[in-house]
Amino acid sequence: MKDLRIIPVTNMELVYSLVPVAEEIWREHYIPIIGENQVEYMLEKFLSADALVEQINSGYEYFLFSYDYTFAGFAGILEEDGKLFLSKLYVDEEFRGKGIGKYMFEKIIEICKMRKLTKIWLTCNRHNTNTLAIYEHLGFQKVREEVTDIGNGYVMDDFILEYEIK
């Protein structure tokens, strides 16, 4: 994909570039699913600059992707116990349908193969039906359900999905 650049988030300037991309995507995508108040809470808790730096310092890797010189989305991964946790893979609405998410997923599979990891796993809100359908189309399998208390009276009501690396 010649117009797509993958940019590892390795410094504060890039962290500060990721935050507005995350905010725009999350508000557009998740407000209809979980509501504005929970989205704002989760943005602060998980995708603020401070939260991202803390995650990076504890082993998470983040990547911005740029399409035609515009930030089009981002991904976050964490290697643990021989598996890769796909914490985040988001494409801005304007850039969906261009194969960016699929391309990024292929790159994540390459990372897994290089690191000799056996599975990719992720959490996906059980009411996020379009995204669940995409993950299932890519070959992910639902392995369980999980409700996680994230504080302030909010929970994440998710399916846990896994993808076997072949």
VEXMIKE-53147 format. One record per atom (N, C-alpha, C): x, y, z; atom name; residue in one letter. Coordinates in Angstrom, 2 decimals. Example, Ala and Ser with C-alpha at 12.3 -4.5 7.8 and 13.67 -1.06 7.14 Angstrom:
2
REC       c1       c2       c3  atome  residu
REC    13.19    -5.69     7.80      N       A
REC    12.30    -4.50     7.80     CA       A
REC    13.20    -3.30     7.80      C       A
REC    12.85    -2.25     7.08      N       S
REC    13.67    -1.06     7.14     CA       S
REC    12.90     0.03     7.87      C       S
REM end
This chain:
166
REC       c1       c2       c3  atome  residu
REC     0.86    -1.17     0.00      N       M
REC     0.00     0.00     0.00     CA       M
REC     0.91     1.23     0.00      C       M
REC     1.13     1.80    -1.16      N       K
REC     2.16     2.82    -1.33     CA       K
REC     1.86     4.15    -0.64      C       K
REC     0.60     4.49    -0.41      N       D
REC     0.27     5.76     0.22     CA       D
REC     0.22     5.69     1.74      C       D
REC     0.45     4.50     2.31      N       L
REC     0.36     4.33     3.75     CA       L
REC     1.75     4.28     4.37      C       L
REC     1.93     5.06     5.43      N       R
REC     3.17     5.03     6.21     CA       R
REC     2.83     4.60     7.62      C       R
REC     3.63     3.71     8.18      N       I
REC     3.48     3.27     9.56     CA       I
REC     4.56     3.96    10.37      C       I
REC     4.14     4.67    11.42      N       I
REC     5.07     5.49    12.19     CA       I
REC     5.06     5.00    13.64      C       I
REC     6.15     4.37    14.10      N       P
REC     6.20     3.97    15.51     CA       P
REC     6.16     5.21    16.41      C       P
REC     5.37     5.14    17.47      N       V
REC     5.26     6.26    18.41     CA       V
REC     6.37     6.09    19.44      C       V
REC     7.43     6.88    19.27      N       T
REC     8.63     6.70    20.08     CA       T
REC     9.02     7.95    20.87      C       T
REC     8.28     9.03    20.72      N       N
REC     8.63    10.24    21.46     CA       N
REC     7.36    11.02    21.80      C       N
REC     7.50    12.02    22.63      N       M
REC     6.33    12.78    23.10     CA       M
REC     5.63    13.51    21.97      C       M
REC     6.37    13.98    21.00      N       E
REC     5.73    14.67    19.87     CA       E
REC     4.73    13.75    19.18      C       E
REC     5.13    12.49    18.99      N       L
REC     4.23    11.54    18.34     CA       L
REC     3.08    11.13    19.27      C       L
REC     3.34    11.05    20.58      N       V
REC     2.25    10.80    21.53     CA       V
REC     1.21    11.90    21.40      C       V
REC     1.67    13.15    21.36      N       Y
REC     0.74    14.27    21.24     CA       Y
REC     0.05    14.30    19.88      C       Y
REC     0.64    13.68    18.86      N       S
REC    -0.03    13.57    17.57     CA       S
REC    -1.09    12.48    17.59      C       S
REC    -0.87    11.43    18.38      N       L
REC    -1.81    10.32    18.44     CA       L
REC    -3.10    10.71    19.17      C       L
REC    -3.00    11.52    20.22      N       V
REC    -4.16    11.83    21.05     CA       V
REC    -5.34    12.40    20.26      C       V
REC    -5.17    13.42    19.42      N       P
REC    -6.35    13.93    18.69     CA       P
REC    -6.92    12.93    17.68      C       P
REC    -6.07    12.08    17.12      N       V
REC    -6.55    11.04    16.21     CA       V
REC    -7.45    10.09    16.99      C       V
REC    -6.97     9.67    18.16      N       A
REC    -7.75     8.76    19.01     CA       A
REC    -9.07     9.40    19.44      C       A
REC    -9.01    10.65    19.84      N       E
REC   -10.23    11.32    20.30     CA       E
REC   -11.28    11.40    19.19      C       E
REC   -10.86    11.77    18.00      N       E
REC   -11.81    11.88    16.88     CA       E
REC   -12.44    10.53    16.55      C       E
REC   -11.60     9.51    16.43      N       I
REC   -12.11     8.18    16.07     CA       I
REC   -13.03     7.65    17.16      C       I
REC   -12.61     7.75    18.40      N       W
REC   -13.41     7.21    19.50     CA       W
REC   -14.76     7.91    19.62      C       W
REC   -14.77     9.22    19.53      N       R
REC   -16.05     9.93    19.66     CA       R
REC   -17.00     9.54    18.54      C       R
REC   -16.50     9.47    17.32      N       E
REC   -17.34     9.11    16.17     CA       E
REC   -17.86     7.69    16.31      C       E
REC   -16.99     6.78    16.72      N       H
REC   -17.35     5.36    16.70     CA       H
REC   -18.08     4.90    17.95      C       H
REC   -17.64     5.34    19.13      N       Y
REC   -18.14     4.74    20.37     CA       Y
REC   -19.28     5.48    21.05      C       Y
REC   -19.48     6.77    20.78      N       I
REC   -20.60     7.46    21.44     CA       I
REC   -21.93     6.76    21.16      C       I
REC   -22.21     6.32    19.92      N       P
REC   -23.48     5.61    19.70     CA       P
REC   -23.57     4.26    20.45      C       P
REC   -22.43     3.68    20.81      N       I
REC   -22.42     2.36    21.44     CA       I
REC   -22.46     2.47    22.97      C       I
REC   -21.61     3.33    23.55      N       I
REC   -21.51     3.38    25.01     CA       I
REC   -21.85     4.74    25.61      C       I
REC   -22.10     5.73    24.79      N       G
REC   -22.48     7.04    25.29     CA       G
REC   -21.31     7.99    25.48      C       G
REC   -21.63     9.28    25.42      N       E
REC   -20.59    10.32    25.48     CA       E
REC   -19.82    10.33    26.80      C       E
REC   -20.52    10.17    27.92      N       N
REC   -19.83    10.25    29.21     CA       N
REC   -18.79     9.15    29.37      C       N
REC   -19.15     7.91    28.99      N       Q
REC   -18.18     6.83    29.11     CA       Q
REC   -17.04     7.00    28.12      C       Q
REC   -17.33     7.48    26.93      N       V
REC   -16.26     7.71    25.95     CA       V
REC   -15.26     8.73    26.50      C       V
REC   -15.75     9.83    27.04      N       E
REC   -14.84    10.86    27.57     CA       E
REC   -14.01    10.31    28.73      C       E
REC   -14.64     9.52    29.59      N       Y
REC   -13.93     8.90    30.70     CA       Y
REC   -12.83     7.97    30.19      C       Y
REC   -13.16     7.14    29.20      N       M
REC   -12.19     6.18    28.68     CA       M
REC   -11.07     6.86    27.90      C       M
REC   -11.38     7.94    27.19      N       L
REC   -10.33     8.68    26.50     CA       L
REC    -9.31     9.19    27.51      C       L
REC    -9.78     9.75    28.60      N       E
REC    -8.86    10.27    29.62     CA       E
REC    -8.08     9.14    30.28      C       E
REC    -8.77     8.05    30.60      N       K
REC    -8.15     6.94    31.33     CA       K
REC    -7.16     6.14    30.48      C       K
REC    -7.48     5.94    29.19      N       F
REC    -6.68     5.04    28.36     CA       F
REC    -5.95     5.70    27.20      C       F
REC    -6.39     6.87    26.76      N       L
REC    -5.81     7.45    25.54     CA       L
REC    -5.35     8.91    25.70      C       L
REC    -5.24     9.38    26.92      N       S
REC    -4.64    10.69    27.14     CA       S
REC    -3.13    10.55    26.96      C       S
REC    -2.44    11.65    26.81      N       A
REC    -0.98    11.60    26.64     CA       A
REC    -0.33    10.91    27.84      C       A
REC    -0.77    11.23    29.05      N       D
REC    -0.19    10.59    30.25     CA       D
REC    -0.44     9.09    30.25      C       D
REC    -1.65     8.67    29.90      N       A
REC    -1.98     7.25    29.87     CA       A
REC    -1.15     6.52    28.81      C       A
REC    -0.98     7.13    27.64      N       L
REC    -0.19     6.50    26.58     CA       L
REC     1.27     6.36    26.98      C       L
REC     1.83     7.39    27.60      N       V
REC     3.23     7.32    28.05     CA       V
REC     3.39     6.21    29.08      C       V
REC     2.44     6.13    30.01      N       E
REC     2.50     5.07    31.03     CA       E
REC     2.43     3.69    30.37      C       E
REC     1.56     3.54    29.38      N       Q
REC     1.45     2.25    28.69     CA       Q
REC     2.74     1.93    27.92      C       Q
REC     3.29     2.90    27.22      N       I
REC     4.53     2.69    26.47     CA       I
REC     5.66     2.29    27.43      C       I
REC     5.72     2.96    28.58      N       N
REC     6.75     2.63    29.58     CA       N
REC     6.56     1.24    30.17      C       N
REC     5.36     0.67    30.07      N       S
REC     5.13    -0.67    30.60     CA       S
REC     5.10    -1.74    29.50      C       S
REC     5.55    -1.39    28.27      N       G
REC     5.74    -2.39    27.24     CA       G
REC     4.84    -2.31    26.02      C       G
REC     3.83    -1.46    26.06      N       Y
REC     2.97    -1.30    24.88     CA       Y
REC     3.76    -0.63    23.75      C       Y
REC     3.41    -0.98    22.54      N       E
REC     3.96    -0.33    21.35     CA       E
REC     2.80     0.30    20.60      C       E
REC     2.98     1.55    20.17      N       Y
REC     1.94     2.25    19.42     CA       Y
REC     2.48     2.64    18.05      C       Y
REC     1.55     2.65    17.08      N       F
REC     1.89     3.02    15.71     CA       F
REC     0.79     3.94    15.19      C       F
REC     1.21     5.06    14.63      N       L
REC     0.29     5.92    13.88     CA       L
REC     0.38     5.49    12.44      C       L
REC    -0.70     5.59    11.70      N       F
REC    -0.56     5.40    10.27     CA       F
REC    -1.10     6.60     9.53      C       F
REC    -0.32     6.93     8.53      N       S
REC    -0.57     8.11     7.74     CA       S
REC    -0.90     7.66     6.31      C       S
REC    -1.97     8.18     5.78      N       Y
REC    -2.38     7.87     4.42     CA       Y
REC    -2.43     9.17     3.65      C       Y
REC    -1.66     9.23     2.59      N       D
REC    -1.62    10.45     1.77     CA       D
REC    -1.34    11.67     2.65      C       D
REC    -0.36    11.53     3.57      N       Y
REC     0.15    12.60     4.44     CA       Y
REC    -0.85    13.10     5.48      C       Y
REC    -1.87    12.28     5.80      N       T
REC    -2.84    12.62     6.84     CA       T
REC    -2.92    11.44     7.79      C       T
REC    -2.93    11.72     9.11      N       F
REC    -3.07    10.63    10.07     CA       F
REC    -4.43     9.96     9.86      C       F
REC    -4.39     8.66     9.62      N       A
REC    -5.59     7.91     9.27     CA       A
REC    -6.01     6.92    10.35      C       A
REC    -5.17     6.71    11.35      N       G
REC    -5.52     5.78    12.40     CA       G
REC    -4.33     5.41    13.24      C       G
REC    -4.52     4.40    14.09      N       F
REC    -3.44     3.99    14.97     CA       F
REC    -3.68     2.57    15.46      C       F
REC    -2.61     1.98    15.98      N       A
REC    -2.68     0.64    16.55     CA       A
REC    -1.84     0.62    17.82      C       A
REC    -2.22    -0.25    18.74      N       G
REC    -1.47    -0.47    19.96     CA       G
REC    -1.39    -1.95    20.24      C       G
REC    -0.18    -2.44    20.57      N       I
REC     0.02    -3.86    20.82     CA       I
REC     0.84    -4.05    22.09      C       I
REC     0.71    -5.25    22.66      N       L
REC     1.50    -5.63    23.83     CA       L
REC     1.81    -7.11    23.72      C       L
REC     3.09    -7.44    23.75      N       E
REC     3.50    -8.84    23.73     CA       E
REC     3.47    -9.37    25.16      C       E
REC     2.81   -10.52    25.34      N       E
REC     2.76   -11.12    26.68     CA       E
REC     2.50   -12.62    26.57      C       E
REC     3.27   -13.39    27.29      N       D
REC     3.07   -14.84    27.41     CA       D
REC     2.97   -15.56    26.06      C       D
REC     3.83   -15.21    25.12      N       G
REC     3.85   -15.88    23.83     CA       G
REC     2.72   -15.50    22.90      C       G
REC     1.94   -14.48    23.29      N       K
REC     0.83   -13.99    22.48     CA       K
REC     0.97   -12.49    22.30      C       K
REC     0.20   -11.96    21.36      N       L
REC     0.18   -10.52    21.15     CA       L
REC    -1.22   -10.01    21.47      C       L
REC    -1.29    -9.07    22.39      N       F
REC    -2.55    -8.40    22.71     CA       F
REC    -2.70    -7.23    21.75      C       F
REC    -3.70    -7.28    20.90      N       L
REC    -4.02    -6.18    19.99     CA       L
REC    -4.95    -5.25    20.76      C       L
REC    -4.35    -4.30    21.43      N       S
REC    -5.08    -3.41    22.31     CA       S
REC    -5.94    -2.43    21.54      C       S
REC    -5.41    -1.97    20.42      N       K
REC    -6.13    -0.96    19.64     CA       K
REC    -5.79    -1.11    18.16      C       K
REC    -6.80    -1.00    17.32      N       L
REC    -6.61    -0.92    15.87     CA       L
REC    -7.78    -0.12    15.34      C       L
REC    -7.54     1.14    15.07      N       Y
REC    -8.60     2.06    14.68     CA       Y
REC    -8.23     2.81    13.41      C       Y
REC    -9.21     2.94    12.53      N       V
REC    -9.05     3.70    11.30     CA       V
REC   -10.10     4.80    11.29      C       V
REC    -9.67     6.01    11.01      N       D
REC   -10.58     7.15    10.93     CA       D
REC   -11.65     6.89     9.87      C       D
REC   -12.87     7.33    10.17      N       E
REC   -14.01     7.08     9.28     CA       E
REC   -13.73     7.49     7.83      C       E
REC   -13.06     8.60     7.64      N       E
REC   -12.76     9.11     6.29     CA       E
REC   -11.89     8.15     5.48      C       E
REC   -11.13     7.29     6.17      N       F
REC   -10.18     6.42     5.49     CA       F
REC   -10.61     4.95     5.47      C       F
REC   -11.77     4.66     6.02      N       R
REC   -12.24     3.27     6.00     CA       R
REC   -12.59     2.85     4.57      C       R
REC   -12.44     1.56     4.32      N       G
REC   -12.74     1.04     2.99     CA       G
REC   -11.57     1.12     2.03      C       G
REC   -10.42     1.57     2.51      N       K
REC    -9.23     1.68     1.66     CA       K
REC    -8.23     0.54     1.92      C       K
REC    -8.61    -0.39     2.78      N       G
REC    -7.74    -1.52     3.08     CA       G
REC    -6.70    -1.24     4.15      C       G
REC    -6.79    -0.10     4.83      N       I
REC    -5.78     0.27     5.82     CA       I
REC    -5.81    -0.68     7.01      C       I
REC    -6.99    -0.96     7.55      N       G
REC    -7.09    -1.86     8.69     CA       G
REC    -6.58    -3.25     8.37      C       G
REC    -6.93    -3.75     7.20      N       K
REC    -6.47    -5.08     6.78     CA       K
REC    -4.95    -5.09     6.61      C       K
REC    -4.41    -4.04     6.02      N       Y
REC    -2.96    -3.92     5.84     CA       Y
REC    -2.26    -3.90     7.19      C       Y
REC    -2.80    -3.11     8.12      N       M
REC    -2.21    -3.04     9.45     CA       M
REC    -2.26    -4.41    10.13      C       M
REC    -3.38    -5.11     9.98      N       F
REC    -3.50    -6.44    10.58     CA       F
REC    -2.45    -7.38     9.98      C       F
REC    -2.22    -7.30     8.69      N       E
REC    -1.19    -8.12     8.06     CA       E
REC     0.19    -7.80     8.63      C       E
REC     0.46    -6.52     8.89      N       K
REC     1.74    -6.12     9.49     CA       K
REC     1.86    -6.66    10.92      C       K
REC     0.75    -6.68    11.65      N       I
REC     0.75    -7.21    13.01     CA       I
REC     1.03    -8.72    12.97      C       I
REC     0.47    -9.42    11.99      N       I
REC     0.77   -10.84    11.84     CA       I
REC     2.27   -11.03    11.56      C       I
REC     2.85   -10.18    10.72      N       E
REC     4.29   -10.25    10.44     CA       E
REC     5.10   -10.08    11.72      C       E
REC     4.70    -9.12    12.57      N       I
REC     5.38    -8.91    13.84     CA       I
REC     5.32   -10.19    14.67      C       I
REC     4.14   -10.80    14.72      N       C
REC     3.98   -12.04    15.49     CA       C
REC     4.89   -13.14    14.97      C       C
REC     4.96   -13.29    13.67      N       K
REC     5.81   -14.34    13.08     CA       K
REC     7.28   -14.08    13.39      C       K
REC     7.71   -12.83    13.28      N       M
REC     9.11   -12.49    13.59     CA       M
REC     9.43   -12.78    15.05      C       M
REC     8.48   -12.57    15.92      N       R
REC     8.69   -12.78    17.36     CA       R
REC     8.31   -14.19    17.81      C       R
REC     7.89   -15.02    16.85      N       K
REC     7.49   -16.40    17.13     CA       K
REC     6.34   -16.48    18.14      C       K
REC     5.36   -15.60    17.98      N       L
REC     4.17   -15.59    18.83     CA       L
REC     3.10   -16.47    18.19      C       L
REC     2.29   -17.11    19.02      N       T
REC     1.35   -18.11    18.52     CA       T
REC    -0.06   -17.59    18.30      C       T
REC    -0.45   -16.50    18.98      N       K
REC    -1.81   -15.99    18.87     CA       K
REC    -1.84   -14.48    18.99      C       K
REC    -2.90   -13.93    18.43      N       I
REC    -3.26   -12.54    18.65     CA       I
REC    -4.60   -12.59    19.39      C       I
REC    -4.74   -11.79    20.43      N       W
REC    -6.02   -11.73    21.10     CA       W
REC    -6.41   -10.27    21.31      C       W
REC    -7.71   -10.05    21.46      N       L
REC    -8.22    -8.69    21.63     CA       L
REC    -9.54    -8.72    22.35      C       L
REC    -9.95    -7.56    22.81      N       T
REC   -11.28    -7.39    23.39     CA       T
REC   -12.08    -6.52    22.43      C       T
REC   -13.36    -6.80    22.32      N       C
REC   -14.24    -6.00    21.45     CA       C
REC   -15.60    -5.89    22.13      C       C
REC   -16.09    -4.68    22.25      N       N
REC   -17.40    -4.46    22.87     CA       N
REC   -18.43    -5.34    22.19      C       N
REC   -19.22    -6.04    23.00      N       R
REC   -20.20    -6.99    22.46     CA       R
REC   -21.26    -6.33    21.59      C       R
REC   -21.46    -5.01    21.71      N       H
REC   -22.45    -4.29    20.90     CA       H
REC   -21.83    -3.62    19.67      C       H
REC   -20.54    -3.82    19.48      N       N
REC   -19.82    -3.24    18.35     CA       N
REC   -19.90    -4.23    17.17      C       N
REC   -21.12    -4.40    16.66      N       T
REC   -21.40    -5.49    15.72     CA       T
REC   -20.62    -5.39    14.41      C       T
REC   -20.47    -4.20    13.88      N       N
REC   -19.72    -4.07    12.61     CA       N
REC   -18.27    -4.49    12.78      C       N
REC   -17.64    -4.06    13.86      N       T
REC   -16.25    -4.41    14.11     CA       T
REC   -16.11    -5.90    14.41      C       T
REC   -17.04    -6.46    15.18      N       L
REC   -17.01    -7.90    15.43     CA       L
REC   -17.07    -8.68    14.13      C       L
REC   -17.91    -8.25    13.22      N       A
REC   -18.04    -8.93    11.92     CA       A
REC   -16.72    -8.86    11.14      C       A
REC   -16.04    -7.73    11.21      N       I
REC   -14.75    -7.59    10.51     CA       I
REC   -13.73    -8.55    11.11      C       I
REC   -13.65    -8.57    12.45      N       Y
REC   -12.68    -9.47    13.09     CA       Y
REC   -12.98   -10.92    12.76      C       Y
REC   -14.25   -11.31    12.76      N       E
REC   -14.60   -12.69    12.43     CA       E
REC   -14.26   -12.99    10.98      C       E
REC   -14.45   -12.02    10.09      N       H
REC   -14.08   -12.20     8.68     CA       H
REC   -12.56   -12.40     8.53      C       H
REC   -11.79   -11.74     9.38      N       L
REC   -10.33   -11.88     9.34     CA       L
REC    -9.87   -13.22     9.91      C       L
REC   -10.76   -13.94    10.61      N       G
REC   -10.40   -15.24    11.14     CA       G
REC   -10.35   -15.32    12.66      C       G
REC   -10.74   -14.27    13.35      N       F
REC   -10.80   -14.32    14.81     CA       F
REC   -11.97   -15.17    15.26      C       F
REC   -11.80   -15.83    16.40      N       Q
REC   -12.84   -16.64    17.01     CA       Q
REC   -13.17   -16.07    18.39      C       Q
REC   -14.46   -16.01    18.73      N       K
REC   -14.86   -15.62    20.08     CA       K
REC   -14.50   -16.76    21.02      C       K
REC   -13.79   -16.44    22.10      N       V
REC   -13.42   -17.49    23.05     CA       V
REC   -14.11   -17.34    24.40      C       V
REC   -14.55   -16.12    24.73      N       R
REC   -15.28   -15.93    25.98     CA       R
REC   -15.84   -14.51    26.04      C       R
REC   -16.62   -14.27    27.07      N       E
REC   -17.17   -12.95    27.35     CA       E
REC   -16.54   -12.44    28.63      C       E
REC   -16.44   -11.12    28.75      N       E
REC   -15.81   -10.56    29.94     CA       E
REC   -16.40    -9.19    30.23      C       E
REC   -16.74    -8.95    31.48      N       V
REC   -17.19    -7.64    31.93     CA       V
REC   -16.13    -7.14    32.90      C       V
REC   -15.54    -5.98    32.60      N       T
REC   -14.45    -5.43    33.40     CA       T
REC   -14.85    -4.08    33.96      C       T
REC   -14.76    -3.94    35.25      N       D
REC   -15.03    -2.67    35.92     CA       D
REC   -13.85    -1.75    35.65      C       D
REC   -14.10    -0.60    35.05      N       I
REC   -13.02     0.35    34.74     CA       I
REC   -13.11     1.60    35.60      C       I
REC   -13.96     1.56    36.61      N       G
REC   -14.05     2.67    37.54     CA       G
REC   -15.13     3.66    37.15      C       G
REC   -15.44     4.54    38.08      N       N
REC   -16.39     5.63    37.88     CA       N
REC   -17.79     5.13    37.49      C       N
REC   -18.11     3.87    37.87      N       G
REC   -19.41     3.30    37.55     CA       G
REC   -19.52     2.71    36.15      C       G
REC   -18.43     2.63    35.41      N       Y
REC   -18.42     2.12    34.04     CA       Y
REC   -17.81     0.73    33.97      C       Y
REC   -18.28    -0.04    32.99      N       V
REC   -17.70    -1.36    32.71     CA       V
REC   -17.42    -1.46    31.21      C       V
REC   -16.50    -2.34    30.89      N       M
REC   -16.30    -2.75    29.50     CA       M
REC   -16.96    -4.11    29.37      C       M
REC   -17.94    -4.21    28.48      N       D
REC   -18.72    -5.43    28.27     CA       D
REC   -18.27    -6.02    26.94      C       D
REC   -17.31    -6.95    27.00      N       D
REC   -16.58    -7.36    25.81     CA       D
REC   -16.67    -8.85    25.51      C       D
REC   -16.42    -9.15    24.23      N       F
REC   -16.04   -10.49    23.81     CA       F
REC   -14.52   -10.51    23.76      C       F
REC   -13.93   -11.64    24.09      N       I
REC   -12.50   -11.86    23.90     CA       I
REC   -12.39   -12.70    22.64      C       I
REC   -11.59   -12.23    21.69      N       L
REC   -11.40   -12.93    20.43     CA       L
REC    -9.94   -13.31    20.27      C       L
REC    -9.70   -14.44    19.61      N       E
REC    -8.33   -14.90    19.35     CA       E
REC    -8.16   -15.26    17.88      C       E
REC    -6.94   -15.05    17.43      N       Y
REC    -6.54   -15.40    16.06     CA       Y
REC    -5.31   -16.27    16.17      C       Y
REC    -5.35   -17.43    15.59      N       E
REC    -4.24   -18.37    15.61     CA       E
REC    -3.24   -18.00    14.50      C       E
REC    -1.96   -17.83    14.86      N       I
REC    -0.92   -17.55    13.87     CA       I
REC    -0.51   -18.86    13.23      C       I
REC    -0.56   -18.90    11.91      N       K
REC    -0.22   -20.13    11.19     CA       K
REC     1.15   -20.00    10.55      C       K
REM end
